[in-house]
Amino acid sequence: MELLIGKVAKSHGVRGEVAVEVLTDEPELRYAVGEVLHGKQAGKERDLTIKTVRPHQQRLLISFEEVPDRTAADSLRGMQFFAQPLEREEDSEEFYDHELIGLKVRRGSEEIGEVTGVMDTPNRKILEVAYQGREVLVPFVMDIVPEVDLEAGYLEITPPEGLLEL
């Protein structure tokens, strides 16, 4: 399974840089100088080697070995970058978004929904849970989500009163 890790928003300047919208929680690993990004755009695929990278207005400005100028950079607009999920340490209590999406949600022994998405906020993750035909937002904190079992495909929640009714 490949994950979407970024998307070219536009070209930047005249030297062939592009502004990339980052869609990964490990940008320092995914977007390091020398890394090869696998891009897909309008039915074609292309591998690009990162030459330079620098932050700019909540995006990264990246130049590639294979992109010599602005004209070539303009042709990358809309390209999406994909990568394999990173391996995490076995005893880690952190989870990648793709690991949480699709998990069944239990309250006690009753299955009440499914995780349909994950929002990354500055302080924590928020789980988007399909519950009784609507979407409920559940903070991904130990007090509310005390157990996550990836092997069994579920997580358990102990929501405070009223959370599921919001």
Secondary structure, DSSP 4 states (H G I P E B T S, - for coil): --EEEEEEEEEETTTTEEEEEE--S-HHHHT-TTPEEEEEETTEEEEEEEEEEEEETTEEEEEETT--SHHHHHTTTT-EEEEPPPP--TT-----HHHHTT-EEEETTEEEEEEEEEEE-SS-EEEEEEETTEEEEEE--TTT--EEETTTTEEE--PPTTGGG-
